[in-house]
Amino acid sequence: MGLAQPDMGRLGITEGWRVVQLCGAFSMPVAPHLGSGLGLYIAAGLQIAAATPDLFLIEYQPTQYAASREMFPNLPVPADGFCSVPIGPGLGLTPNEDLVRASTIA
């Protein structure tokens, strides 16, 4: 049996959800991949993971979480093998606007 690892950051949420549904039709477990897009990819993956019936696990990369929390301080931190889903508008993240401005090239 295989394991699907759709990357929500590359697929987008709509197409990623289609992959999850297709996996469900064939009883294939799903483990969303968290690519290098940092906080937004992580939040999208967590949102999809929370709605996935055949969820096997969600990838965890400590260095990406650490870097992501600088830009998005309210990104939930995994603890004891679990992670909450961000809540709020959009993906549920609030950016550090000062860091965004400092990182923007005009």
Number of C-alpha atoms within 10 A of each C-alpha: 5 9 14 16 19 23 22 27 21 15 13 14 18 11 14 21 18 13 19 26 17 12 19 16 10 8 14 17 20 24 21 28 21 27 19 15 13 20 28 22 23 30 23 23 27 23 19 20 21 13 11 19 14 17 19 16 15 21 15 15 14 11 9 16 19 16 13 21 17 14 21 22 16 17 25 20 14 12 8 5 8 11 15 13 20 19 14 9 8 10 18 17 19 15 18 14 11 9 12 12 10 8 10 7 6 4
